[in-house]
Amino acid sequence: MKNNIKLLRIISTLDPRYGGPSRSIVDSSVSLVMKGIKVDIVTNDPPGSKFYRGNKINVINIGSKFFSKSFNPFLFFWVLKNKKKYSDYIIHGIWEFNTIIAKILLKKKYYVFIHGQLDPYFKNEKFNNIKKNFYWFLIEKRNLLDAKSILLTSENEKKLLNNTYVNTKGIKRKVVNYGIQEPQLNFKKITKKFDTKFKLLKNKKFFLFLGRFHKKKGCEIILHSMKKIIEKNNKIYLLMAGPKNDYRSKLIILSKKLKINKNIIWTDFLQNDFKWASIKRCYAMVLPSHGENFGVSVVESLALGKTVLISNKVNIFNYIKKTRSGLVSTNNVNNFSKIMIKFIDLDIDKKKELNLNAKRCFKKYFDFNNSNEKLISLLKKY
């Protein structure tokens, strides 16, 4: 078993607008530090970026306006100069320059966290599929074959690699704990801020979608399900929170076409107090995804003891079913609308039971204060 571990994590960005991994990577790193492992994170974010504001881990931002977050030659030279300071390396994400750097400079001493980028869902993106298969055959598979292992967030994700859109034969695979640290919040303060910002939702029952707007998230399913709900009860609302993009614009047009726009509030990406207050105040979190590696927003909801309504394409759905901390359906309008309506119709005691189970689920499976042992064991062993 190794002692004196010093881990370098390499990720293109810690900007939370790019998705959930940034939050989990920071929380996981803080947890590792608390258990005696030194951690640095290097990113392609611009110098001076403050996506992490604590002092437990050292974040080094070496981005440049001349290069993208996925291709930064300065990172190559930084790793070349500093690699001897570290005993272990984790590369976060594929299809980027970072795995090439690892193969060239770190010589079979690195792990690669996939973060759902080999999800079978992407089979549907035919043009991208052709490009990725070409790149995979020439470059990326060799990068992963040279890794100690790829890291996965659930047994489900591991199983799905047998049905993905590239040939993963020969690549070593390890499932490690994934999640967040339980937030410490002043709920009275943050809910007051939320009610001031979202006056229409004060004292209202509303479902919450929180994340990137992307086709794979199944947002159309949410809107069509809301159509069925509003026909029965026009006092139920929906908060759709995420960065603006073309897909979101199409969803807004769809909501108007369905004549449900009066019951939907669209807002930009929510961070910090507003994010946590939206979860605390919502009726339930909804994510009818067509393919979801993990679902950080789902785990954030569990952390606050909030029921989640998800599809069985979210890879942690089996934990939700096992702990009865939410409702699970297939990823289509007919079945997802049924679980939304079923939740609405539950009595108060049953809803309270689901919320209590949500908190227990988080504590047992996704709280880095209690977990992270698999990653620690891996780092100490190899």
HELIX and SHEET records of a PDB file:
HELIX    1   1 PRO A   16  TYR A   18  5                                   3    
HELIX    2   2 PRO A   21  MET A   34  1                                  14    
HELIX    3   3 PRO A   73  ASN A   82  1                                  10    
HELIX    4   4 LYS A   83  LYS A   85  5                                   3    
HELIX    5   5 PHE A   97  LEU A  105  1                                   9    
HELIX    6   6 PRO A  120  ASN A  124  5                                   5    
HELIX    7   7 LYS A  126  TYR A  135  1                                  10    
HELIX    8   8 TRP A  136  GLU A  140  3                                   5    
HELIX    9   9 LYS A  141  LEU A  145  1                                   5    
HELIX   10  10 GLU A  155  LEU A  160  1                                   6    
HELIX   11  11 LEU A  161  ASN A  163  5                                   3    
HELIX   12  12 PHE A  187  LYS A  197  1                                  11    
HELIX   13  13 LYS A  199  LEU A  201  5                                   3    
HELIX   14  14 LYS A  215  LYS A  217  5                                   3    
HELIX   15  15 CYS A  219  LYS A  232  1                                  14    
HELIX   16  16 ASP A  246  LYS A  257  1                                  12    
HELIX   17  17 ASN A  261  ASN A  263  5                                   3    
HELIX   18  18 ASN A  272  ARG A  281  1                                  10    
HELIX   19  19 VAL A  296  ALA A  303  1                                   8    
HELIX   20  20 PHE A  317  THR A  323  1                                   7    
HELIX   21  21 VAL A  333  ASP A  345  1                                  13    
HELIX   22  22 ILE A  348  CYS A  361  1                                  14    
HELIX   23  23 PHE A  362  PHE A  366  3                                   5    
HELIX   24  24 GLU A  373  LYS A  381  1                                   9    
SHEET    1   A 7 ASN A  58  ASN A  61  0                                        
SHEET    2   A 7 LYS A  38  THR A  43  1                                        
SHEET    3   A 7 LYS A   6  ILE A  11  1                                        
SHEET    4   A 7 ASP A  88  HIS A  92  1                                        
SHEET    5   A 7 TYR A 110  PHE A 113  1                                        
SHEET    6   A 7 SER A 149  LEU A 152  1                                        
SHEET    7   A 7 ARG A 173  VAL A 175  1                                        
SHEET    1   B 6 ILE A 264  THR A 267  0                                        
SHEET    2   B 6 ILE A 236  ALA A 241  1                                        
SHEET    3   B 6 LYS A 205  LEU A 210  1                                        
SHEET    4   B 6 ALA A 284  LEU A 287  1                                        
SHEET    5   B 6 VAL A 308  SER A 311  1                                        
SHEET    6   B 6 GLY A 326  SER A 329  1                                        
END                                                                             
